[in-house]
Amino acid sequence: MGVELSPVLFIFSFLRAKLFRNVRVKFGSIFRTDLSNFDFVYMFLSPVANKLLAPYLKDLKRKTIISNSFPIEELKLAKRVDLSQPLFIYKL
């Protein structure tokens, strides 16, 4: 499930998700979304948002977190993948 706060990006993502049976997108804030039921979290947030979300992410167990472009300094990095934009992978 995707979570998007920007109305324009939400509409785009929502319509695109209709092409796939196993993809859902909801309008809202990741800060108000319960991530405990997900095994995998992919984020494309600013460094400030990553820092604000880090304490909550630390409490998740047996999760994989991938941050696009910006590291989450408060978490222990498992792997960095350098593509056109770096991916920072964390195993909790």
HUFEN-V976666 format. One record per pair of residues at least 12 apart in sequence whose C-alpha atoms are under 10 Angstrom apart, sorted by the first residue. I is the first residue (numbers start at 1). J is the second residue. Records with the same first field share a line. If there is no record, write none. Layout:
# HUFEN-V976666
I: J + J
This chain:
# HUFEN-V976666
1: 17 + 22 + 23 + 24 + 25 + 26 + 38 + 41
2: 14 + 17 + 23 + 24 + 25 + 26 + 27 + 28 + 30 + 41 + 42 + 43
3: 24 + 25 + 26 + 27 + 28 + 29 + 30 + 31 + 32 + 33 + 43
4: 25 + 26 + 27 + 28 + 29 + 30
5: 26 + 27 + 28 + 29 + 30
6: 27 + 28 + 29
7: 27 + 28
9: 27
10: 25 + 26 + 27 + 28
11: 25 + 26 + 27
12: 25
13: 25 + 26 + 27
14: 26 + 27
30: 43 + 45 + 49 + 53
31: 49 + 52 + 53 + 56
34: 56
35: 56 + 57 + 60 + 63
36: 56 + 57 + 59 + 60 + 61 + 62 + 63
37: 60 + 63
38: 60 + 62 + 63 + 64
39: 60 + 61 + 62 + 63 + 64 + 65
40: 62 + 63 + 64 + 65 + 66 + 91
41: 57 + 63 + 64 + 65 + 66 + 67 + 89 + 90
42: 64 + 65 + 66 + 67 + 68 + 87 + 88 + 89
43: 65 + 66 + 67 + 68 + 69 + 70 + 87 + 88
44: 66 + 67 + 68 + 69 + 70 + 87
45: 67 + 68 + 69 + 70 + 71
46: 67 + 68 + 69 + 70 + 71 + 72
47: 67 + 69 + 70 + 71 + 72 + 73
48: 70 + 72
49: 72
50: 67 + 70 + 71 + 72 + 73 + 74
51: 71 + 72 + 73 + 74 + 75
52: 72 + 74
53: 72 + 74
54: 72 + 73 + 74 + 75
55: 74 + 75
57: 72 + 74 + 75 + 92
58: 74 + 75 + 76 + 92
59: 92
60: 91 + 92
61: 91 + 92
62: 91 + 92
63: 90 + 91 + 92
64: 78 + 89 + 90 + 91 + 92
65: 77 + 78 + 88 + 89 + 90 + 91 + 92
66: 79 + 80 + 87 + 88 + 89 + 90 + 91
67: 80 + 86 + 87 + 88 + 89 + 90
68: 81 + 85 + 86 + 87 + 88 + 89
69: 82 + 83 + 84 + 85 + 86 + 87 + 88
70: 85 + 86 + 87 + 88
71: 86 + 87 + 88 + 89 + 90
72: 88 + 89 + 90
75: 89 + 90 + 91 + 92
76: 88 + 89 + 90 + 91 + 92
77: 89 + 90 + 91 + 92
78: 90 + 91 + 92
79: 91
